[in-house]
Amino acid sequence: MADVAQLKRVASQTRRDIVRMVHAQQSGHPGGSLGCADFFVALYHEIMVHDPNNWNMDGVNEDLFFLSNGHISPVWYSTLARSGYFDVKELATFRKIDSRLQGHPTTHEGLPGIRIASGSLGQGLSAAIGAAQTKKMNKDTKNVFVLMGDGELQEGQVWEAAIYAGSKKVDNLIATVDCNNRQIDGDVEEVMSLGNLRAKWEAFGWNVMETNGNDMDQLVGTLKEAQSKTGKVSPIVILMKTEMGQGVDFMMGSHKWHGIAPNDEQLAQALNQLEETMGDY
Amino acid sequence: METFENTGNKDTRSGFGAGLLELGRENENVVALCADLTGSLKMNAFEDEFPDRFFQIGIAEANMMGIAAGMTIGGKIPFTGTFANFSTGRVYDQIRQSIAYSGKNVKICASHAGLTLGEDGATHQILEDIGLMKMLPGMVVINPCDYNQTKAATKAIASYEGPVYLRFGRPSVPNFTPVDQKFEIGKAVELSQGRDVTILATGHLVWKALEAAAILAEKGIEAEVINIHTIKPLDNEAILKSVKKTKCVVSAEEHQMNGGLGDSVAQLLARNYPVPQEYVGVNDSFGESGKPHELLDKYGCGTKDIVESAERAIQRK
């Protein structure tokens, strides 16, 4: 049984890390990072089989995770550090010169936990499919996870990959879409509506699930159910409803905090709302 | 000068197909991906013998590049196959981020490059691919000259760890390099010695350069022909050694003058040993439909163009 209370405590610290990292360099993407904090914590602390102490690129017999919407790097970096991939002190180097914590995630600087660069949108699902097919060739029974943004689904390559995974029965793949209905220029619904996402993915041959990405209990349950559905012909996609900026009241309710940093006063306000549970870095 | 025997015309893409099949037998980590051009890329034999290691991606090249990048995670060596146009320009950002920047061990294998694609016309005749690919940090760019060399190059790149762009073509052209050659990435091959002019040729124009050298010899001009099968990394040492002797150079390629082999040579010489240089290539133009040899002649990439360029380079010394 998952210790949901403990996962929530980790998520609170993750949110503190996110706002502090973005504040420190006055640069980065807090909104989507905060919205997905519960997902990352659930994945790395409860769901995936992985070995932070013996990190290697191939990840044989481990579950793999790919972040396609690379701009929410702060939540990933915090999660990787808090689950043991590198020292949490390194979070202080985010977006600074000579850092391994680049603005968008990369393998280039050798940061443990990152298996491909992302940032230019729409590419992560394809990479995850490739990794999943290699696992099948290698008779490795673990799964591949990938997270995409909902606005990102406007990229055509996502749908090339969606056709492929459905058609070729890549059933060791669990994709999640962060459905926060926000993108840089406004609400996804207004900028370019995605229509009926469930029907779209189903039409492409995927097993579609839905969950609330800011309800840890429900989220863990959904991810476990998704794991139980792997190996049954269809790839799996979870449409995960989240609130951009979740946990910091003034960052919620609009797309404004997609890619701007809080000032000193706003940082203090945000930290007041987020309990320090594991010690700030 | 030494003469080279054409052992019979063959297409370079078939050299790729033959090399890939042998690789499949020798290395179980070699996998192949194709975007609906299996016959054109001569990948059928690999598909038939290794159906579990062949991936039909459909007409979705961006997805193919991403899948190939992902397949390296876990130790596979993916060879992607489609036309040069769809291997580069169409998927540049995918290659840049998911393969080059990510340092993935993907072999991007591109057929139907250049004018000699022929009748399909300019939409398919990419003349910018060498430039696009050589600009990417860490990308190796190879353009072998005939069937035997393409087969040898295909096998060699599997043993190299890192992203490679392998460019070859559609038409049957003279097959004249040794069948058992050892292909060394980045190592130019001197085909003839001469003291008057250095001709640096790549791909299909290597044979044309040899034809040009024979014509020049009749005029009493000694041309040193060097096969630059690897455009990046360029064999600086071999080029400088030759140019220091001949004091002038001609570059010859089935590509735009902008951004191709000629520009790599010019950069090398400008920094180290400036001498007169003439470019044989396409001069800021798209191609058109026609027979391969007609197109090479019309767009300034024929044997005659190499001869005239050599004479101009010598006059400028």
HADDOCK unambig.tbl for C-alpha pairs under 7 A between the chains (distance, minus, plus):
assign (segid A and resid 57 and name CA) (segid B and resid 73 and name CA) 6.39 0.50 0.50
assign (segid A and resid 58 and name CA) (segid B and resid 73 and name CA) 4.82 0.50 0.50
assign (segid A and resid 58 and name CA) (segid B and resid 74 and name CA) 4.26 0.50 0.50
assign (segid A and resid 58 and name CA) (segid B and resid 75 and name CA) 6.67 0.50 0.50
assign (segid A and resid 59 and name CA) (segid B and resid 74 and name CA) 6.82 0.50 0.50
assign (segid A and resid 60 and name CA) (segid B and resid 74 and name CA) 6.41 0.50 0.50
assign (segid A and resid 106 and name CA) (segid B and resid 102 and name CA) 6.73 0.50 0.50
assign (segid A and resid 107 and name CA) (segid B and resid 102 and name CA) 5.54 0.50 0.50
assign (segid A and resid 108 and name CA) (segid B and resid 101 and name CA) 6.56 0.50 0.50
assign (segid A and resid 108 and name CA) (segid B and resid 102 and name CA) 6.10 0.50 0.50
assign (segid A and resid 116 and name CA) (segid B and resid 98 and name CA) 6.33 0.50 0.50
assign (segid A and resid 116 and name CA) (segid B and resid 102 and name CA) 5.42 0.50 0.50
assign (segid A and resid 117 and name CA) (segid B and resid 97 and name CA) 6.13 0.50 0.50
assign (segid A and resid 117 and name CA) (segid B and resid 98 and name CA) 6.00 0.50 0.50
assign (segid A and resid 117 and name CA) (segid B and resid 101 and name CA) 6.99 0.50 0.50
assign (segid A and resid 117 and name CA) (segid B and resid 102 and name CA) 5.50 0.50 0.50
assign (segid A and resid 118 and name CA) (segid B and resid 97 and name CA) 6.95 0.50 0.50
assign (segid A and resid 123 and name CA) (segid B and resid 66 and name CA) 6.28 0.50 0.50
assign (segid A and resid 123 and name CA) (segid B and resid 94 and name CA) 6.99 0.50 0.50
assign (segid A and resid 126 and name CA) (segid B and resid 63 and name CA) 5.43 0.50 0.50
assign (segid A and resid 126 and name CA) (segid B and resid 66 and name CA) 4.68 0.50 0.50
assign (segid A and resid 126 and name CA) (segid B and resid 67 and name CA) 4.85 0.50 0.50
assign (segid A and resid 127 and name CA) (segid B and resid 66 and name CA) 4.72 0.50 0.50
assign (segid A and resid 127 and name CA) (segid B and resid 67 and name CA) 4.80 0.50 0.50
assign (segid A and resid 127 and name CA) (segid B and resid 69 and name CA) 5.94 0.50 0.50
assign (segid A and resid 127 and name CA) (segid B and resid 70 and name CA) 4.03 0.50 0.50
assign (segid A and resid 128 and name CA) (segid B and resid 70 and name CA) 5.95 0.50 0.50
assign (segid A and resid 129 and name CA) (segid B and resid 67 and name CA) 5.94 0.50 0.50
assign (segid A and resid 129 and name CA) (segid B and resid 70 and name CA) 6.87 0.50 0.50
assign (segid A and resid 130 and name CA) (segid B and resid 67 and name CA) 3.99 0.50 0.50
assign (segid A and resid 130 and name CA) (segid B and resid 68 and name CA) 6.02 0.50 0.50
assign (segid A and resid 130 and name CA) (segid B and resid 69 and name CA) 6.89 0.50 0.50
assign (segid A and resid 130 and name CA) (segid B and resid 70 and name CA) 4.15 0.50 0.50
assign (segid A and resid 130 and name CA) (segid B and resid 71 and name CA) 4.29 0.50 0.50
assign (segid A and resid 131 and name CA) (segid B and resid 70 and name CA) 4.50 0.50 0.50
assign (segid A and resid 131 and name CA) (segid B and resid 71 and name CA) 4.75 0.50 0.50
assign (segid A and resid 131 and name CA) (segid B and resid 73 and name CA) 5.76 0.50 0.50
assign (segid A and resid 133 and name CA) (segid B and resid 71 and name CA) 6.84 0.50 0.50
assign (segid A and resid 134 and name CA) (segid B and resid 71 and name CA) 5.29 0.50 0.50
assign (segid A and resid 134 and name CA) (segid B and resid 74 and name CA) 6.19 0.50 0.50
assign (segid A and resid 134 and name CA) (segid B and resid 76 and name CA) 6.99 0.50 0.50
assign (segid A and resid 135 and name CA) (segid B and resid 74 and name CA) 6.93 0.50 0.50
assign (segid A and resid 157 and name CA) (segid B and resid 62 and name CA) 6.20 0.50 0.50
assign (segid A and resid 157 and name CA) (segid B and resid 63 and name CA) 6.06 0.50 0.50
assign (segid A and resid 160 and name CA) (segid B and resid 60 and name CA) 6.03 0.50 0.50
assign (segid A and resid 160 and name CA) (segid B and resid 63 and name CA) 6.02 0.50 0.50
assign (segid A and resid 161 and name CA) (segid B and resid 63 and name CA) 5.71 0.50 0.50
